[in-house]
């Protein structure tokens, strides 16, 4: 996992092992050992790597493309929960991991927004309404 994610992220950013080594203050051979799976960097170096690539530390260490439709490691805060099927009446089931991360419980109200060019967005109603109130109050003060 870690070694494959490191290789993929390094290549995606068009960096060499030497580039990574220089930024972390280690030898190119150390980076090569990480990518070969012989060793892994300490936690501080892993944190720096995750920040460098804009991914979470957890995804850098544990992300499995095969569990995520063979998609690349997502940017920090972005998620791919898999595909859902639309039912006869337009209903979908929100995956359990998404419900947990976004604290969605049975009975919660959700707002569906749409953009014909970018797709759909699903938001918790209270967050959306709080944002709308903030915008309204900001407009009325001007």
N, C-alpha and C positions, 0 to 999 in steps of 0.2 A: 504494500500500500504506500508507505511513506516514500520509498525509493522511486516507485513508478510515478507518484504525484510530483515529486521533485523534478524528475526528468521532464515530464510533460509541461510543468509550469516554466521551467528554465527555457525549454525550446520555444514555448509560446511567446515568451518575452524576448526571444532571440539573444539569449545570454549564453556565454560559454561557462564551462566549469571554472575557468580562471576568473571570469567576471564575478561569479558568486564568491569564490575564495577571497578575492580582493575586498569585497564589500563586508565579509564576515571576519576578516583578519585570520584566515586559516590557509593551509596549502591547497593547491589544486588537487593533490593526491587525497586529501581528506574529503573533498567534495566527491571525488571519484569513488571512494570507499562507501560514502553514503548512497550514491547512485547504484553501486553494485550490491548493496544490502549487507556489506561486511560490518559496518558500524552505523550508528545514528548520532546526530549531533546532540549536544546537551540542550536542555529546555530553553535557555536564553537564545541560543542560535536558532532553534526551531521557531521561537517567537519572532525573531528578526526576519527569518525566511518567510513566515506567514505574512508579516507586514509588508515585506518587499513585494510579494506576489498579490497582495490584496485579498487574501483568503483567510478563513478562520484557522486557528491552530488545530482544531479538531479535524477539519476537512483536509488539511495538509497531512496529518498523521493517519487518518482513518478512512478517507473517502474511497469508495469502491465504485468505479465507473460501471461495472457489471450490474450493480444494484440500482443504478440510476440511468437506465436506457443508454448506457455507454457514453454519457455526456461527460465533458471535461469538468474538472474541479470548478465549482461556481465561485464567483466573487463573494467576499464576506457579506453576509446578510441576505444573500440571494439563495433561493431554494428551488429544487426540482422535485416535486412530490410524486411524479409518475402521471399516468394518464387515467382519466375517469371516463365512464360512459354516460352519455345523456340518456335518461329514461324517456318513456313515451310522453310524459307531461313536462319534459324539460328539466327534471330534477337530476342532480348529481350528488355523489357522496364525496365529502371532503375527506381526504386521507387522514388517518389517525395522527400521523406525525405532524401534519399541518395544523390540525386542531390543537394539538398539544403546544406547539411553538407559538401559535397565535391566540391561545387561550380561548378557543371557541367551544362553547358548551351547548347541549340541547336547549332549544328555546331562545338562543341568542338571535337577534335581528341582524341581518347582513344587508349591505347596500351593494348592488351590482352596477358598475359604471362601464361604459363602452366607448371605444374609439374605433371607427371603421378601419383605420390604418394600423392601430397598435393592439387591438383586442379588448378583452374584458378584464376588469379588476373587481375583486371582491373585498369589501371592507366591513369591519364591524360598524354597525349603525351608530353607536355612541361616539366612536372616534370620528366618523365622518360628520356627524351633527356638531360635535365640538369644534371641528375645523371650520365648518360652515358658519357657526356662530362667531368665531374669531374673525373670519373674513367680513361678515356683516357688520360687526362692531367697528372694525378697522375702516370700512368704507364710510360708515355713518359719521365717524369722527372727523373726516376730512372735509 
